[in-house]
Amino acid sequence: MFIASDRYQEVALADTIPFFNINRLLPQSSESYAGILEVARELYRTFTNASGSKYANLPRGKGEGKARIML
């Protein structure tokens, strides 16, 4: 997974790497507990929606569908 600002999104898309846009200027704040939970939810969605990437078929751990990344 490539975590960066949106100006690096094309690099991730060119190599079909799951991309998570982390931008301080977004209206949502990650400074509170609720904000941290929202960032965690977005990271999870980014991992699980990587169906078109070369990382889509990584082995998954047991229970709750959590991805176990093995690089």
LOTISE-556182 format. One record per residue: residue in three letters; residue number from 1; z, x, y of N, C-alpha, C in turn. Coordinates in steps of 0.02 Angstrom, whole numbers. Atoms other than C-alpha are relative to their C-alpha. Last residue first. Layout:
resn->ALA&resi->NUM&n.Z->Z&n.X->X&n.Y->Y&ca.Z->Z&ca.X->X&ca.Y->Y&c.Z->Z&c.X->X&c.Y->Y .
...
//
This chain:
resn->LEU&resi->71&n.Z->54&n.X->-42&n.Y->-23&ca.Z->74&ca.X->301&ca.Y->-445&c.Z->9&c.X->71&c.Y->-24 .
resn->MET&resi->70&n.Z->-5&n.X->-65&n.Y->35&ca.Z->177&ca.X->169&ca.Y->-534&c.Z->-60&c.X->42&c.Y->22 .
resn->ILE&resi->69&n.Z->55&n.X->-44&n.Y->-18&ca.Z->211&ca.X->14&ca.Y->-429&c.Z->11&c.X->68&c.Y->-33 .
resn->ARG&resi->68&n.Z->-29&n.X->-66&n.Y->9&ca.Z->323&ca.X->-114&ca.Y->-513&c.Z->-57&c.X->49&c.Y->11 .
resn->ALA&resi->67&n.Z->46&n.X->-54&n.Y->19&ca.Z->272&ca.X->-284&ca.Y->-446&c.Z->39&c.X->65&c.Y->-7 .
resn->LYS&resi->66&n.Z->-3&n.X->-57&n.Y->-46&ca.Z->403&ca.X->-421&ca.Y->-446&c.Z->-45&c.X->56&c.Y->-26 .
resn->GLY&resi->65&n.Z->66&n.X->-21&n.Y->-20&ca.Z->350&ca.X->-577&ca.Y->-542&c.Z->-1&c.X->59&c.Y->49 .
resn->GLU&resi->64&n.Z->15&n.X->17&n.Y->-69&ca.Z->525&ca.X->-652&ca.Y->-545&c.Z->-66&c.X->27&c.Y->25 .
resn->GLY&resi->63&n.Z->-36&n.X->47&n.Y->-42&ca.Z->570&ca.X->-571&ca.Y->-710&c.Z->-27&c.X->-5&c.Y->71 .
resn->LYS&resi->62&n.Z->-22&n.X->63&n.Y->29&ca.Z->511&ca.X->-416&ca.Y->-801&c.Z->34&c.X->-43&c.Y->52 .
resn->GLY&resi->61&n.Z->-65&n.X->0&n.Y->32&ca.Z->418&ca.X->-280&ca.Y->-708&c.Z->17&c.X->-69&c.Y->-28 .
resn->ARG&resi->60&n.Z->-53&n.X->37&n.Y->-36&ca.Z->233&ca.X->-286&ca.Y->-672&c.Z->64&c.X->3&c.Y->-40 .
resn->PRO&resi->59&n.Z->-51&n.X->31&n.Y->42&ca.Z->104&ca.X->-159&ca.Y->-728&c.Z->54&c.X->-33&c.Y->42 .
resn->LEU&resi->58&n.Z->-56&n.X->-44&n.Y->14&ca.Z->-32&ca.X->-130&ca.Y->-597&c.Z->50&c.X->-35&c.Y->-46 .
resn->ASN&resi->57&n.Z->-21&n.X->5&n.Y->69&ca.Z->-185&ca.X->-240&ca.Y->-613&c.Z->56&c.X->49&c.Y->-19 .
resn->ALA&resi->56&n.Z->-15&n.X->69&n.Y->20&ca.Z->-217&ca.X->-275&ca.Y->-429&c.Z->30&c.X->-4&c.Y->-70 .
resn->TYR&resi->55&n.Z->-70&n.X->2&n.Y->18&ca.Z->-205&ca.X->-93&ca.Y->-371&c.Z->20&c.X->-68&c.Y->-28 .
resn->LYS&resi->54&n.Z->-8&n.X->-38&n.Y->62&ca.Z->-394&ca.X->-67&ca.Y->-369&c.Z->72&c.X->1&c.Y->-24 .
resn->SER&resi->53&n.Z->-7&n.X->-72&n.Y->-7&ca.Z->-403&ca.X->-205&ca.Y->-241&c.Z->6&c.X->34&c.Y->-68 .
resn->GLY&resi->52&n.Z->64&n.X->-33&n.Y->-3&ca.Z->-473&ca.X->-380&ca.Y->-249&c.Z->4&c.X->75&c.Y->2 .
resn->SER&resi->51&n.Z->41&n.X->14&n.Y->60&ca.Z->-314&ca.X->-464&ca.Y->-311&c.Z->-67&c.X->36&c.Y->1 .
resn->ALA&resi->50&n.Z->46&n.X->-57&n.Y->4&ca.Z->-204&ca.X->-381&ca.Y->-179&c.Z->-48&c.X->-8&c.Y->-58 .
resn->ASN&resi->49&n.Z->66&n.X->24&n.Y->-18&ca.Z->-120&ca.X->-546&ca.Y->-139&c.Z->-52&c.X->55&c.Y->-1 .
resn->THR&resi->48&n.Z->23&n.X->49&n.Y->49&ca.Z->40&ca.X->-503&ca.Y->-234&c.Z->-69&c.X->-27&c.Y->16 .
resn->PHE&resi->47&n.Z->5&n.X->-26&n.Y->68&ca.Z->74&ca.X->-342&ca.Y->-140&c.Z->-32&c.X->-49&c.Y->-47 .
resn->THR&resi->46&n.Z->52&n.X->-51&n.Y->-1&ca.Z->33&ca.X->-414&ca.Y->32&c.Z->-9&c.X->31&c.Y->-69 .
resn->ARG&resi->45&n.Z->65&n.X->34&n.Y->0&ca.Z->134&ca.X->-570&ca.Y->-5&c.Z->-57&c.X->50&c.Y->0 .
resn->TYR&resi->44&n.Z->10&n.X->29&n.Y->66&ca.Z->284&ca.X->-462&ca.Y->-51&c.Z->-68&c.X->-35&c.Y->-5 .
resn->LEU&resi->43&n.Z->15&n.X->-55&n.Y->45&ca.Z->267&ca.X->-362&ca.Y->110&c.Z->-14&c.X->-25&c.Y->-71 .
resn->GLU&resi->42&n.Z->69&n.X->-21&n.Y->-14&ca.Z->257&ca.X->-524&ca.Y->209&c.Z->-21&c.X->59&c.Y->-43 .
resn->ARG&resi->41&n.Z->46&n.X->51&n.Y->27&ca.Z->414&ca.X->-590&ca.Y->125&c.Z->-72&c.X->19&c.Y->11 .
resn->ALA&resi->40&n.Z->-1&n.X->-7&n.Y->73&ca.Z->506&ca.X->-426&ca.Y->161&c.Z->-46&c.X->-51&c.Y->-33 .
resn->VAL&resi->39&n.Z->40&n.X->-60&n.Y->15&ca.Z->452&ca.X->-435&ca.Y->344&c.Z->-3&c.X->11&c.Y->-75 .
resn->GLU&resi->38&n.Z->71&n.X->18&n.Y->-9&ca.Z->517&ca.X->-614&ca.Y->350&c.Z->-45&c.X->59&c.Y->-13 .
resn->LEU&resi->37&n.Z->21&n.X->41&n.Y->58&ca.Z->684&ca.X->-561&ca.Y->275&c.Z->-74&c.X->-19&c.Y->6 .
resn->ILE&resi->36&n.Z->6&n.X->-47&n.Y->56&ca.Z->700&ca.X->-423&ca.Y->406&c.Z->-23&c.X->-37&c.Y->-63 .
resn->GLY&resi->35&n.Z->61&n.X->-38&n.Y->-10&ca.Z->667&ca.X->-551&ca.Y->543&c.Z->-13&c.X->49&c.Y->-56 .
resn->ALA&resi->34&n.Z->56&n.X->45&n.Y->16&ca.Z->800&ca.X->-668&ca.Y->474&c.Z->-67&c.X->36&c.Y->9 .
resn->TYR&resi->33&n.Z->1&n.X->8&n.Y->73&ca.Z->926&ca.X->-524&ca.Y->473&c.Z->-59&c.X->-45&c.Y->-20 .
resn->SER&resi->32&n.Z->-53&n.X->43&n.Y->27&ca.Z->882&ca.X->-485&ca.Y->654&c.Z->-6&c.X->-3&c.Y->-76 .
resn->GLU&resi->31&n.Z->-65&n.X->-29&n.Y->-16&ca.Z->782&ca.X->-339&ca.Y->723&c.Z->58&c.X->-40&c.Y->-29 .
resn->SER&resi->30&n.Z->-30&n.X->-21&n.Y->63&ca.Z->620&ca.X->-387&ca.Y->638&c.Z->68&c.X->32&c.Y->11 .
resn->SER&resi->29&n.Z->-43&n.X->-59&n.Y->-5&ca.Z->561&ca.X->-487&ca.Y->787&c.Z->29&c.X->16&c.Y->-68 .
resn->GLN&resi->28&n.Z->-58&n.X->3&n.Y->45&ca.Z->415&ca.X->-606&ca.Y->778&c.Z->39&c.X->65&c.Y->5 .
resn->PRO&resi->27&n.Z->-54&n.X->42&n.Y->-27&ca.Z->305&ca.X->-608&ca.Y->933&c.Z->61&c.X->-4&c.Y->-45 .
resn->LEU&resi->26&n.Z->5&n.X->68&n.Y->27&ca.Z->202&ca.X->-460&ca.Y->873&c.Z->59&c.X->-41&c.Y->26 .
resn->LEU&resi->25&n.Z->16&n.X->47&n.Y->-53&ca.Z->205&ca.X->-308&ca.Y->988&c.Z->-6&c.X->-72&c.Y->-25 .
resn->ARG&resi->24&n.Z->-59&n.X->16&n.Y->-40&ca.Z->297&ca.X->-197&ca.Y->866&c.Z->-14&c.X->-54&c.Y->52 .
resn->ASN&resi->23&n.Z->14&n.X->-8&n.Y->-70&ca.Z->151&ca.X->-201&ca.Y->744&c.Z->60&c.X->-23&c.Y->40 .
resn->ILE&resi->22&n.Z->-66&n.X->0&n.Y->-31&ca.Z->165&ca.X->-178&ca.Y->558&c.Z->-12&c.X->17&c.Y->74 .
resn->ASN&resi->21&n.Z->2&n.X->-14&n.Y->-71&ca.Z->2&ca.X->-230&ca.Y->477&c.Z->71&c.X->-4&c.Y->29 .
resn->PHE&resi->20&n.Z->-51&n.X->39&n.Y->-35&ca.Z->18&ca.X->-220&ca.Y->289&c.Z->2&c.X->22&c.Y->72 .
resn->PHE&resi->19&n.Z->-18&n.X->-21&n.Y->-67&ca.Z->-138&ca.X->-161&ca.Y->196&c.Z->52&c.X->-48&c.Y->29 .
resn->PRO&resi->18&n.Z->-35&n.X->54&n.Y->-33&ca.Z->-174&ca.X->-167&ca.Y->10&c.Z->28&c.X->24&c.Y->67 .
resn->ILE&resi->17&n.Z->-72&n.X->-9&n.Y->6&ca.Z->-293&ca.X->-22&ca.Y->-25&c.Z->34&c.X->-60&c.Y->33 .
resn->THR&resi->16&n.Z->-30&n.X->58&n.Y->34&ca.Z->-475&ca.X->-67&ca.Y->-51&c.Z->74&c.X->11&c.Y->-17 .
resn->ASP&resi->15&n.Z->-21&n.X->-26&n.Y->65&ca.Z->-535&ca.X->108&ca.Y->4&c.Z->34&c.X->-54&c.Y->-42 .
resn->ALA&resi->14&n.Z->54&n.X->-40&n.Y->28&ca.Z->-638&ca.X->42&ca.Y->150&c.Z->18&c.X->26&c.Y->-69 .
resn->LEU&resi->13&n.Z->51&n.X->45&n.Y->28&ca.Z->-509&ca.X->-95&ca.Y->182&c.Z->-57&c.X->39&c.Y->-32 .
resn->ALA&resi->12&n.Z->-26&n.X->32&n.Y->61&ca.Z->-369&ca.X->31&ca.Y->202&c.Z->-52&c.X->-44&c.Y->-32 .
resn->VAL&resi->11&n.Z->-9&n.X->-54&n.Y->50&ca.Z->-467&ca.X->138&ca.Y->325&c.Z->23&c.X->-30&c.Y->-66 .
resn->GLU&resi->10&n.Z->66&n.X->-15&n.Y->29&ca.Z->-524&ca.X->-18&ca.Y->419&c.Z->4&c.X->54&c.Y->-53 .
resn->GLN&resi->9&n.Z->17&n.X->48&n.Y->52&ca.Z->-342&ca.X->-72&ca.Y->443&c.Z->-67&c.X->16&c.Y->-33 .
resn->TYR&resi->8&n.Z->16&n.X->-36&n.Y->62&ca.Z->-294&ca.X->87&ca.Y->536&c.Z->-22&c.X->-47&c.Y->-56 .
resn->ARG&resi->7&n.Z->55&n.X->-46&n.Y->-14&ca.Z->-300&ca.X->8&ca.Y->711&c.Z->-20&c.X->41&c.Y->-62 .
resn->ASP&resi->6&n.Z->65&n.X->28&n.Y->16&ca.Z->-196&ca.X->-137&ca.Y->644&c.Z->-58&c.X->47&c.Y->15 .
resn->SER&resi->5&n.Z->22&n.X->49&n.Y->-50&ca.Z->-36&ca.X->-37&ca.Y->643&c.Z->-72&c.X->-20&c.Y->-15 .
resn->ALA&resi->4&n.Z->17&n.X->-31&n.Y->-64&ca.Z->20&ca.X->45&ca.Y->482&c.Z->-17&c.X->-54&c.Y->50 .
resn->ILE&resi->3&n.Z->-38&n.X->34&n.Y->-52&ca.Z->82&ca.X->12&ca.Y->306&c.Z->-12&c.X->36&c.Y->66 .
resn->PHE&resi->2&n.Z->6&n.X->-37&n.Y->-63&ca.Z->-45&ca.X->61&ca.Y->173&c.Z->35&c.X->-41&c.Y->54 .
resn->MET&resi->1&n.Z->0&n.X->42&n.Y->-58&ca.Z->0&ca.X->0&ca.Y->0&c.Z->0&c.X->45&c.Y->62 .
//
